């Protein structure tokens, strides 16, 4: 079985750039996602962002989801929701235009 694409960001600067760009293109066209390694983002920062994301969803989004389920007459689904990966439904864009101002429920530290 083929494993999903892993892109080494260190290869973007140097003679492996073209191969790496081809891997990114293939991943986008054929997989829809990829893992980035050697991107230079400290693990501590990534852990903090994950904690804040989960906290945001715990506080805001879970209740909205339950209200949506109730409004659709799917109350039975609520009892089946236990441990969803909320961050998979959270999207921020920064370029070309940031949408962060459209999410008023974000804490200042999270912004």
DSSP file (Angstrom, degrees, kcal/mol; ACC not computed):
  #  RESIDUE AA STRUCTURE BP1 BP2  ACC     N-H-->O    O-->H-N    N-H-->O    O-->H-N    TCO  KAPPA ALPHA  PHI   PSI    X-CA   Y-CA   Z-CA
    1    1 A X              0   0    0      0, 0.0     2,-0.2     0, 0.0     0, 0.0   0.000 360.0 360.0 360.0 136.6    0.0    0.0    0.0
    2    2 A X        -     0   0    0      1,-0.0     2,-0.2     0, 0.0     0, 0.0  -0.554 360.0-135.0 -76.1 136.2    1.3    3.4   -0.9
    3    3 A X        -     0   0    0     -2,-0.2     3,-0.1     1,-0.1    -1,-0.0  -0.582  29.5 -94.1 -90.4 157.5    1.8    5.8    2.0
    4    4 A X        -     0   0    0     -2,-0.2    -1,-0.1     1,-0.1    30,-0.1  -0.250  55.8 -80.6 -68.3 160.1    0.6    9.4    1.9
    5    5 A X        -     0   0    0     28,-0.4    30,-2.4    18,-0.1     2,-0.5  -0.326  37.6-164.3 -69.2 138.4    3.1   12.1    0.7
    6    6 A X  E     -a   35   0A   0     28,-0.2     2,-0.5    -3,-0.1    30,-0.2  -0.992   9.0-156.7-120.3 122.5    5.7   13.5    3.1
    7    7 A X  E     -a   36   0A   0     28,-3.5    30,-2.8    -2,-0.5     2,-0.8  -0.888   6.5-148.5-106.8 122.6    7.3   16.8    2.0
    8    8 A X  E >   -a   37   0A   0     -2,-0.5     3,-1.7    28,-0.2    30,-0.2  -0.804   4.9-160.9 -90.1 108.7   10.7   17.7    3.3
    9    9 A X  G >  S+     0   0    0     28,-2.7     3,-1.6    -2,-0.8     4,-0.3   0.742  85.3  70.4 -64.8 -23.6   10.8   21.5    3.4
   10   10 A X  G >  S+     0   0    0     27,-0.3     3,-0.7     1,-0.3    -1,-0.3   0.765  90.9  62.5 -63.5 -22.8   14.6   21.5    3.6
   11   11 A X  G <  S+     0   0    0     -3,-1.7     9,-0.3     1,-0.2    -1,-0.3   0.488  81.1  80.8 -83.0  -1.7   14.6   20.3    0.0
   12   12 A X  G <  S+     0   0    0     -3,-1.6     2,-0.7     1,-0.2    -1,-0.2   0.759  89.0  56.9 -74.7 -22.7   12.9   23.5   -1.3
   13   13 A X  S <  S+     0   0    0     -3,-0.7     2,-0.3    -4,-0.3    -1,-0.2  -0.888 106.1  20.3-111.1 102.8   16.2   25.4   -1.3
   14   14 A X  S >  S-     0   0    0     -2,-0.7     3,-1.5     1,-0.1     4,-0.2  -0.929 111.8 -35.0 139.9-164.3   18.7   23.6   -3.4
   15   15 A X  T 3  S+     0   0    0     -2,-0.3     3,-0.3     1,-0.3     4,-0.3   0.631 126.3  59.7 -73.1 -13.0   19.0   21.1   -6.2
   16   16 A X  T 3> S+     0   0    0      1,-0.2     4,-2.5     2,-0.1    -1,-0.3   0.338  75.0 102.0 -93.3   7.0   16.1   19.0   -5.0
   17   17 A X  H <> S+     0   0    0     -3,-1.5     4,-2.9     1,-0.2     5,-0.2   0.920  79.1  48.6 -57.6 -48.7   13.6   22.0   -5.4
   18   18 A X  H  > S+     0   0    0     -3,-0.3     4,-2.1    -4,-0.2    -1,-0.2   0.905 113.0  47.7 -61.6 -42.6   12.1   20.8   -8.7
   19   19 A X  H  > S+     0   0    0     -4,-0.3     4,-2.0     2,-0.2    -1,-0.2   0.909 113.2  48.9 -63.8 -41.9   11.5   17.3   -7.4
   20   20 A X  H  X S+     0   0    0     -4,-2.5     4,-2.2    -9,-0.3    -2,-0.2   0.901 109.7  50.9 -66.0 -41.4   10.0   18.6   -4.2
   21   21 A X  H  X S+     0   0    0     -4,-2.9     4,-2.5     1,-0.2    -1,-0.2   0.889 109.3  51.8 -63.7 -38.1    7.7   21.0   -6.1
   22   22 A X  H  X S+     0   0    0     -4,-2.1     4,-2.7    -5,-0.2    -1,-0.2   0.884 108.2  51.7 -63.6 -38.3    6.6   18.0   -8.2
   23   23 A X  H  X S+     0   0    0     -4,-2.0     4,-2.6     2,-0.2    -2,-0.2   0.901 110.3  48.5 -64.6 -40.5    5.8   16.1   -5.0
   24   24 A X  H  X S+     0   0    0     -4,-2.2     4,-2.5     2,-0.2    -2,-0.2   0.929 112.2  48.8 -64.3 -45.1    3.7   19.0   -3.7
   25   25 A X  H  X S+     0   0    0     -4,-2.5     4,-2.5     1,-0.2     5,-0.2   0.932 113.3  46.5 -60.1 -47.1    1.8   19.2   -7.0
   26   26 A X  H  X>S+     0   0    0     -4,-2.7     4,-2.9     1,-0.2     5,-0.5   0.908 111.6  51.8 -62.2 -42.3    1.2   15.5   -7.0
   27   27 A X  I  X>S+     0   0    0     -4,-2.6     5,-2.7     1,-0.2     4,-1.8   0.912 112.5  45.4 -61.8 -42.7    0.1   15.5   -3.4
   28   28 A X  I  <5S+     0   0    0     -4,-2.5    -2,-0.2     3,-0.2    -1,-0.2   0.913 119.7  39.9 -66.7 -43.1   -2.4   18.3   -4.0
   29   29 A X  I  <5S+     0   0    0     -4,-2.5    -2,-0.2    -5,-0.2    -1,-0.2   0.856 130.2  24.2 -76.3 -35.8   -3.8   16.8   -7.2
   30   30 A X  I  <5S+     0   0    0     -4,-2.9    -3,-0.2    -5,-0.2    -2,-0.2   0.646 134.7  23.6-109.9 -18.5   -3.9   13.1   -6.2
   31   31 A X  I  <<S-     0   0    0     -4,-1.8    -3,-0.2    -5,-0.5    -4,-0.1   0.728  79.3-139.7-116.6 -38.8   -4.1   13.1   -2.4
   32   32 A X  S   <S+     0   0    0     -5,-2.7     2,-0.3    -6,-0.2    -4,-0.2   0.414  79.2  40.3  87.6  -1.8   -5.5   16.4   -1.3
   33   33 A X        -     0   0    0     -6,-0.7   -28,-0.4     2,-0.0     2,-0.3  -0.975  58.3-175.9-163.3 167.6   -3.1   16.6    1.7
   34   34 A X        -     0   0    0     -2,-0.3     2,-0.4   -30,-0.1   -28,-0.2  -0.966  28.5-110.5-163.5 162.4    0.5   15.9    2.7
   35   35 A X  E     -a    6   0A   0    -30,-2.4   -28,-3.5    -2,-0.3     2,-0.5  -0.850  25.9-146.0-100.2 135.8    2.7   16.0    5.8
   36   36 A X  E     -a    7   0A   0     -2,-0.4     2,-0.3   -30,-0.2     3,-0.2  -0.875  18.0-176.7-100.9 131.5    5.4   18.7    6.1
   37   37 A X  E     +a    8   0A   0    -30,-2.8   -28,-2.7    -2,-0.5   -27,-0.3  -0.900  63.5  22.6-122.8 157.9    8.6   17.8    7.8
   38   38 A X  S    S+     0   0    0     -2,-0.3    -1,-0.2   -30,-0.2   -30,-0.0   0.892  74.0 142.2  56.0  43.9   11.7   20.0    8.6
   39   39 A X        -     0   0    0     -3,-0.2     3,-0.1     2,-0.2    -1,-0.1   0.558  63.1-122.4 -91.0 -10.7    9.5   23.1    8.4
   40   40 A X        +     0   0    0      1,-0.3     2,-0.6     0, 0.0    -3,-0.0   0.479  65.4 135.8  85.6   1.6   11.3   24.9   11.3
   41   41 A X        -     0   0    0      1,-0.1    -1,-0.3     2,-0.0    -2,-0.2  -0.752  61.1-116.5 -84.5 121.9    8.2   25.4   13.4
   42   42 A X    >>  -     0   0    0     -2,-0.6     4,-2.0     1,-0.1     3,-0.6  -0.277  12.7-129.4 -60.5 138.6    9.1   24.5   17.0
   43   43 A X  H 3> S+     0   0    0      1,-0.2     4,-2.6     2,-0.2     5,-0.2   0.838 108.3  60.1 -56.2 -33.5    7.2   21.6   18.4
   44   44 A X  H 3> S+     0   0    0      2,-0.2     4,-2.2     1,-0.2    -1,-0.2   0.904 105.3  47.4 -62.7 -40.7    6.3   23.7   21.5
   45   45 A X  H <> S+     0   0    0     -3,-0.6     4,-2.6     2,-0.2    -2,-0.2   0.913 111.6  50.4 -66.4 -42.4    4.5   26.2   19.3
   46   46 A X  H  X S+     0   0    0     -4,-2.0     4,-2.4     1,-0.2    -2,-0.2   0.901 110.5  50.0 -62.8 -39.8    2.6   23.5   17.5
   47   47 A X  H  X S+     0   0    0     -4,-2.6     4,-2.5     2,-0.2    -1,-0.2   0.903 110.6  50.0 -63.8 -41.3    1.6   21.9   20.8
   48   48 A X  H  X S+     0   0    0     -4,-2.2     4,-2.6     2,-0.2    -2,-0.2   0.917 111.1  48.7 -63.1 -43.8    0.4   25.3   22.0
   49   49 A X  H  X S+     0   0    0     -4,-2.6     4,-2.6     2,-0.2    -2,-0.2   0.910 111.4  49.7 -64.2 -41.9   -1.6   25.9   18.8
   50   50 A X  H  X S+     0   0    0     -4,-2.4     4,-2.5     2,-0.2     5,-0.2   0.929 111.6  48.7 -62.0 -44.4   -3.2   22.4   19.1
   51   51 A X  H  X S+     0   0    0     -4,-2.5     4,-2.2     1,-0.2    -2,-0.2   0.920 113.6  46.5 -61.4 -44.2   -4.1   23.1   22.8
   52   52 A X  H  X S+     0   0    0     -4,-2.6     4,-2.5     2,-0.2    -1,-0.2   0.888 111.6  51.8 -67.0 -38.5   -5.7   26.5   21.9
   53   53 A X  H  X S+     0   0    0     -4,-2.6     4,-2.3     2,-0.2     5,-0.2   0.940 111.6  45.7 -62.6 -47.9   -7.6   25.0   18.9
   54   54 A X  H  X S+     0   0    0     -4,-2.5     4,-2.4     1,-0.2    -1,-0.2   0.888 112.9  51.3 -64.0 -38.1   -9.1   22.2   21.0
   55   55 A X  H  X S+     0   0    0     -4,-2.2     4,-2.2    -5,-0.2    -1,-0.2   0.902 108.3  52.1 -64.1 -40.9   -9.9   24.7   23.7
   56   56 A X  H  X>S+     0   0    0     -4,-2.5     4,-2.8     1,-0.2     5,-0.6   0.936 113.0  43.8 -60.8 -47.1  -11.6   27.0   21.2
   57   57 A X  I  <>S+     0   0    0     -4,-2.3     5,-2.3     1,-0.2     6,-0.3   0.883 110.6  54.5 -68.2 -37.4  -13.8   24.1   19.9
   58   58 A X  I  <5S+     0   0    0     -4,-2.4    -1,-0.2    -5,-0.2    -2,-0.2   0.925 116.8  38.5 -59.5 -42.4  -14.6   22.9   23.3
   59   59 A X  I  <5S+     0   0    0     -4,-2.2    -2,-0.2    -5,-0.2    -1,-0.2   0.892 135.7   7.1 -76.1 -41.4  -15.8   26.3   24.3
   60   60 A X  I  X5S+     0   0    0     -4,-2.8     4,-1.3    -5,-0.2    -3,-0.2   0.854 121.0  46.5-113.8 -50.8  -17.6   27.4   21.1
   61   61 A X  I  ><S+     0   0    0     -5,-0.6     4,-2.6     1,-0.2     5,-0.2   0.819  99.9  62.5 -79.4 -32.3  -18.0   25.0   18.3
   62   62 A X  H  ><S+     0   0    0     -5,-2.3     4,-2.3     1,-0.2    -1,-0.2   0.919 106.4  47.5 -61.0 -42.5  -19.2   21.8   20.1
   63   63 A X  H  > S+     0   0    0     -6,-0.3     4,-2.3     1,-0.2    -1,-0.2   0.903 110.9  51.6 -65.1 -40.1  -22.4   23.7   21.2
   64   64 A X  H  X S+     0   0    0     -4,-1.3     4,-2.2     2,-0.2    -2,-0.2   0.901 109.3  50.9 -62.5 -39.8  -23.0   25.0   17.7
   65   65 A X  H  X S+     0   0    0     -4,-2.6     4,-2.6     1,-0.2    -2,-0.2   0.933 110.1  48.6 -62.5 -45.9  -22.7   21.5   16.3
   66   66 A X  H  X S+     0   0    0     -4,-2.3     4,-2.3     1,-0.2    -1,-0.2   0.884 110.4  51.5 -63.7 -38.0  -25.2   20.1   18.8
   67   67 A X  H  X S+     0   0    0     -4,-2.3     4,-2.4     2,-0.2    -1,-0.2   0.899 110.2  49.6 -64.4 -40.3  -27.6   23.0   18.0
   68   68 A X  H  X S+     0   0    0     -4,-2.2     4,-1.3     2,-0.2    -2,-0.2   0.924 110.1  50.0 -63.7 -44.9  -27.3   22.2   14.3
   69   69 A X  H  <>S+     0   0    0     -4,-2.6     5,-2.5     1,-0.2     3,-0.4   0.924 112.3  47.8 -59.2 -44.8  -27.9   18.5   14.9
   70   70 A X  H ><5S+     0   0    0     -4,-2.3     3,-1.5     1,-0.2     5,-0.2   0.894 108.4  54.3 -63.8 -40.0  -31.0   19.4   16.9
   71   71 A X  H 3<5S+     0   0    0     -4,-2.4    -1,-0.2     1,-0.3    -2,-0.2   0.752 107.2  51.6 -68.2 -21.8  -32.3   21.8   14.3
   72   72 A X  T 3<5S-     0   0    0     -4,-1.3    -1,-0.3    -3,-0.4    -2,-0.2   0.395 117.1-112.9 -92.4   2.1  -32.1   19.0   11.7
   73   73 A X  T < 5S+     0   0    0     -3,-1.5     3,-0.2    -4,-0.2    -3,-0.2   0.809  81.7 124.8  72.1  29.0  -34.1   16.6   13.8
   74   74 A X    >>< +     0   0    0     -5,-2.5     3,-2.2    -6,-0.2     4,-0.7  -0.180  15.7 140.8-112.6  39.7  -31.1   14.3   14.3
   75   75 A X  H >>  +     0   0    0      1,-0.3     3,-0.9    -5,-0.2     4,-0.7   0.801  65.7  66.0 -54.7 -31.7  -31.0   14.3   18.1
   76   76 A X  H 34 S+     0   0    0      1,-0.3     3,-0.5    -3,-0.2     4,-0.4   0.798  93.3  61.7 -61.8 -26.7  -30.1   10.6   18.2
   77   77 A X  H X> S+     0   0    0     -3,-2.2     3,-1.6     1,-0.2     4,-0.7   0.843  90.5  68.5 -67.4 -32.8  -26.8   11.6   16.6
   78   78 A X  H X< S+     0   0    0     -3,-0.9     3,-0.9    -4,-0.7    -1,-0.2   0.863  95.2  54.3 -56.2 -37.3  -25.9   13.7   19.6
   79   79 A X  T 3< S+     0   0    0     -4,-0.7    -1,-0.3    -3,-0.5    -2,-0.2   0.702 106.4  53.2 -71.8 -16.3  -25.6   10.6   21.8
   80   80 A X  T <4 S+     0   0    0     -3,-1.6     2,-0.7    -4,-0.4    -1,-0.2   0.560  85.1  96.6 -93.0  -9.2  -23.1    9.1   19.3
   81   81 A X    <<  +     0   0    0     -3,-0.9    -4,-0.0    -4,-0.7    -3,-0.0  -0.725  40.1 138.4 -86.3 114.5  -20.8   12.1   19.3
   82   82 A X        +     0   0    0     -2,-0.7     2,-0.3     0, 0.0    -1,-0.2   0.729  69.3   5.6-119.8 -59.2  -17.9   11.4   21.7
   83   83 A X        +     0   0    0      2,-0.0     2,-0.2     3,-0.0    -2,-0.0  -0.620  69.6 172.9-138.0  74.8  -14.5   12.5   20.6
   84   84 A X        -     0   0    0     -2,-0.3     2,-1.4     1,-0.1     3,-0.1  -0.530  39.8-119.2 -82.7 151.0  -14.5   14.3   17.3
   85   85 A X    >   -     0   0    0      1,-0.2     3,-1.6    -2,-0.2     4,-0.2  -0.703  35.5-178.9 -86.8  86.3  -11.4   15.9   15.9
   86   86 A X  G >  S+     0   0    0     -2,-1.4     3,-2.2     1,-0.3    -1,-0.2   0.812  71.0  67.4 -62.0 -32.8  -12.7   19.5   15.9
   87   87 A X  G >  S+     0   0    0      1,-0.3     3,-1.3     2,-0.2    -1,-0.3   0.738  86.0  70.7 -64.9 -18.4   -9.6   21.0   14.4
   88   88 A X  G <  S+     0   0    0     -3,-1.6    -1,-0.3     1,-0.3    -2,-0.2   0.638 101.4  46.1 -70.9 -10.9  -10.2   19.2   11.1
   89   89 A X  G <  S+     0   0    0     -3,-2.2     2,-0.6    -4,-0.2    -1,-0.3   0.280  91.7  97.8-109.7   9.2  -13.2   21.5   10.6
   90   90 A X    <   -     0   0    0     -3,-1.3     2,-0.5    -4,-0.2   -37,-0.0  -0.876  50.3-177.7-106.4 121.4  -11.4   24.8   11.5
   91   91 A X        +     0   0    0     -2,-0.6     2,-0.4     8,-0.1    -3,-0.0  -0.965   9.3 176.4-128.0 122.3  -10.0   26.9    8.6
   92   92 A X        -     0   0    0     -2,-0.5     2,-0.4     6,-0.0     6,-0.1  -0.961  10.3-164.2-115.5 138.5   -8.1   30.1    8.8
   93   93 A X        +     0   0    0     -2,-0.4     6,-1.7     1,-0.1     7,-0.4  -0.942  16.1 172.5-119.0 147.5   -6.8   31.8    5.7
   94   94 A X        +     0   0    0     -2,-0.4     2,-0.4     1,-0.4     4,-0.3   0.617  50.3  88.2-122.3 -28.2   -4.1   34.5    5.7
   95   95 A X  S    S-     0   0    0      2,-0.2    -1,-0.4     1,-0.2     2,-0.0  -0.988  99.9  -0.5-129.7 139.8   -3.3   35.0    2.0
   96   96 A X  S    S-     0   0    0     -2,-0.4     2,-0.4    -3,-0.1    -1,-0.2  -0.974 145.8  -0.3 -76.3 -19.0   -4.4   36.7   -0.1
   97   97 A X  S    S-     0   0    0      2,-0.0    -2,-0.2    -2,-0.0     2,-0.2  -0.997  73.3-126.6-134.1 133.5   -6.9   38.0    2.6
   98   98 A X        -     0   0    0     -2,-0.4    -4,-0.2    -4,-0.3     3,-0.2  -0.518  12.7-167.1 -76.3 142.6   -7.1   36.9    6.2
   99   99 A X    >   +     0   0    0     -6,-1.7     3,-1.8    -2,-0.2     4,-0.2   0.229  58.6 109.0-107.6  11.7  -10.5   35.7    7.5
  100  100 A X  G >  S+     0   0    0     -7,-0.4     3,-1.3     1,-0.3     6,-0.2   0.798  72.4  59.5 -62.7 -29.0   -9.4   35.8   11.2
  101  101 A X  G 3  S+     0   0    0      1,-0.3    -1,-0.3    -3,-0.2     3,-0.1   0.682  95.0  65.4 -72.2 -15.8  -11.7   38.8   11.8
  102  102 A X  G <  S+     0   0    0     -3,-1.8     2,-0.5     1,-0.2    -1,-0.3   0.419  91.0  68.3 -84.2   1.4  -14.7   36.8   10.7
  103  103 A X    X   +     0   0    0     -3,-1.3     3,-1.5    -4,-0.2    -1,-0.2  -0.733  59.8 170.8-120.5  80.1  -14.2   34.5   13.7
  104  104 A X  T 3   +     0   0    0     -2,-0.5    -1,-0.1     1,-0.3    -2,-0.1   0.630  66.8  71.5 -69.4 -13.4  -15.1   36.7   16.7
  105  105 A X  T 3  S+     0   0    0     -3,-0.1    -1,-0.3     2,-0.0     2,-0.2   0.486  70.9 113.1 -83.5  -1.0  -15.0   33.9   19.2
  106  106 A X  S <  S-     0   0    0     -3,-1.5     2,-0.0    -6,-0.2    -3,-0.0  -0.513  70.2-120.9 -73.8 135.7  -11.2   33.5   19.1
  107  107 A X     >  -     0   0    0     -2,-0.2     4,-2.1   -55,-0.1     3,-0.1  -0.352  24.4-113.0 -67.4 155.3   -9.4   34.4   22.3
  108  108 A X  T  4 S+     0   0    0      1,-0.2    -1,-0.1     2,-0.2    -2,-0.1   0.893 118.2  52.1 -58.9 -41.1   -6.8   37.2   22.0
  109  109 A X  T  4 S+     0   0    0      1,-0.2    -1,-0.2     2,-0.2   -57,-0.1   0.875 108.8  51.4 -63.2 -36.0   -3.9   34.8   22.7
  110  110 A X  T  4        0   0    0      1,-0.3    -1,-0.2    -3,-0.1    -2,-0.2   0.886 360.0 360.0 -69.6 -38.6   -5.2   32.5   19.9
  111  111 A X     <        0   0    0     -4,-2.1    -1,-0.3   -11,-0.0    -2,-0.2   0.524 360.0 360.0 -59.5 360.0   -5.3   35.3   17.4
